[in-house]
Amino acid sequence: MKFLAARRRSPLAAVAMLLIALIGIGAGYAVIANARPAEAAAVASTETQVEQGKRLYLEGCASCHGMQSQGTSQGPTLVGVGAASVDFQVGSGRMPMAAPGSQAVARDPAQYTDDQIAAMAAYVASLAPGPAIPTAEDVNFESADAAQGGVLFRTNCSQCHQAAGQGGALTQGKWAPSLMQAEPKEIYEAMITGPQSMPVFSNATIPTQDKQAIIKYIDTLQTLPDPGGLALGRLGPVPETVFLWTAVFAALIGVAIWIGIKAR
Amino acid sequence: MTATSPVEQVGGGVATYVDQRTGSNKFLARNLGKVFPDHWSFMLGEIALYSFIVVLLTGTFLTLFFKPSMAEVLYDGSYVPLKGIKMSEAYSSTLDISFDVRGGLLLRQMHHWAALIFIAAMSVHMFRVFFTGAFRKPREFNWIIGVALVTLGLGAGFSGYSLPDDLLSGTGLQIARGIMQSIPVIGTWMAFLLFDGEFPGTEFISRLYGVHILLIPGLILALVTIHLMLVWTQKHTQFPGPGRTNDNVVGYPLMPVYMAKAGGFFFVVFGVIALIGGLVTINPIWIFGPFMPDQVSAGSQPDWYIGWLDGALRTMPNIESSLFGFTISWNILIPAVVIPGIIFTALALYPFLEAWVTGDKKEHHLLDRPRNAPTRTGIGVMALTFYLLLWVGGGNDIIAITFGLSINSIIWFLRIALIILPPIMFIVTRRICLSLQRRDRDKLLHGYESGRILRLPHGEFIEVHQPINAKEMAVITGKTDIAPLPLPAATDADGVRNKHFQVKKLRAKLSGFFYSENVALPTAAEIEAGQHHAAHDAAIEAPLHAYEDADQLNRAHGGVLHHPGMPLTNAEQLAEDGGHL
């Protein structure tokens, strides 16, 4: 212990202690946060999927959506929203909401396992008919036309999600999220269920084929390189302005000052 | 004949050859030695000039490939996500420039960045001229030319932004047309005339093209020429400093010093533009898509210089009224026509307004330090605050989503701040300027505070003041004090009514508003006395330096180094100084 004792009054000792403490707390939190309740698998075998879903619903959702899913002042009714809604909202981590706010925030990872989400979706679907979770075939966009999807995207989506799918502001602190991380199934579900402020784009408005084209275009945007260099978030003039008045002008005025100083 | 190098022989030969045919030697001898004063802020206008040259060069390249036509074509270029889509020829040729013309994207991005820098540099240059009072007699015309250049710059920029016919430019044009239509009586007719019918029509891009590549650049070139000729004949203003007066110019000659500096700076500006043109995306039109009147993108913004107008539109409450069955859209008319109209008129007329208010008819070649014109500086900061708040309003949606705010809260904050903040900034700025003037006066009268505290033998503590150096003295005393105009008499000595009494009274009051609180420079005698005082401090401190050579540590005195024979107590000190300090 002589090594430590000799150094405990060093000015760096406090910094080192702080670092060790922070790492310790961070590691401890990471372990606790990732520890999922392990009870689901044990109980699942003795109850049906819908029963499991109802149990999970009563535990985690009923306080806002009501014991009969009839809706309360805190949350809307879930009768008729369909399995796709549950899969989208819970699967993207938006539900259950951590705190009341202008809009549910997507969280990664989701708060429930895939089996639990499927159970809750089955329960909500059992209440009344509603949009079903899209099949792998529904969201298969391989053969779709990206250019046509681009036209549909700019006509139907870009006024909120921005032409590059970077998201945009809505009223009262709400927003249309960025689509840069969105998966095909999520996009499809969002279109058929209309989460948060989004309108429903049913198959009567946008047929499945067109939905696949839109998904293909979003996928294209997600993987598109930026031939012009640094993309500045693909947000257009506002970040360009910020870049101009900070980096570019700092450089030019810096050089002007340098030339001015040399003269004295 | 003395021996000359071959270079000199050839140079001399060429110069003589040209001179015999053009008489150039006399002209060059007179002008190459012209002296320019030196200050970094005098180079802001140069940035504007150089970036304009880059805009012209890159723009010329773009005209070789751009097709200003709204004819509909099916895209068949190499950008796959738009293949087979209907679009205008203008948009498709811009895509070709970006993807299929060698070096096209680099030059297009350089053109756009250089245009943004051009207007930004003009604006900052204008702030410099305003805050230093460089617009005063005899440079009022050049100020107006400058305001015209900024206005033309906005026109050049907006017309260029609108040409590619992408989703952003079409959205911008739609707003521009809406603004036109908001003008009572003539608005609708004007919009129909310019667009040749309904929006978007088929003519507008080709009409705008002529404006963008011929009319506006031609006007800018002509005005820049006059602007620079006036600077040449009127000579450049200079900041106050040693040897600088209202009647001379202290600096370096054009040849070789400024040739090298300005030439070098041109290449730096060119290099910076080329660098960001190659490394940083600007206006990625392929992502925005072709313009369709039924489409719009969230986060649609104009380029930075139109941002304040967009902000005014976004911030204005939604007010409309109906007059004789016609709708008057105040919500568009006021922010997009009335406010810019007032701002640009006030900007152009400011030199005349200030000269009238202050009654100042003298020529000014020596610049004001902003603190020495507190009311003008206050007005400038007030206007700048108003402008910046509108500017923030233009990006309100991006700010809302970036910082997790409510767009409604931002709009309401701006509505209130636009009325409250500018006057507050005026008062604060003016007070700061006046305080700085007082500080300057203190420096003249008492020297500057050296930060060294001295304890005198009898116990008093003083801070040693030191006289300011000659350069600072020249800078501070370079100020000209202008007395506010006296209040006019209502009647003259014979009791005849003064016909212009009301106007003159207003003028005297405004003049007082400008100058009554000004902190006048102390007289030469006062300065002399003040410097003497500082010298006295130094004299008191002088014996201390002797302690630096002390050879003995006196324990009784708390460890002070002490010379043998120097006084140890107050009594000894008093005795030595003959009873007084």
Interface residues (C-beta under 8 A of the other chain):
Chain A: S102 A146 A147 G150 V151 R154 T155 S158 Q159 C160 H161 Q162 A163 A164 Q166 G167 G168 A169 L170 T171 Q172 G173 W175 A176 Y217 T220 L221 L224 D226 P227 G228 G229 L230 A231 L232 R234 L235 G236 P237 V238 P239 E240 T241 F243 L244 W245 A247 V248 F249 A251 L252 I253 V255 A256 I257 I259 G260 I261 A263 R264
Chain B: D38 H39 W40 S41 F42 M43 L44 E46 I47 V80 P81 L82 K83 G84 I85 S98 F99 L105 Q109 W113 L116 I117 A120 A121 V124 L167 L168 Y252 V257 K261 G264 F265 V268 V269 V272 I276 G278 L279 V280 T281 I282 N283 P284 I287 F288 G289 M292 D294 Q295 V296 S297 A298 G299 S300 Q301 P302 D303 W304 G307 G395 N396 D397 I398 A400 I401 G404 L405 S406 I407 N408 S409
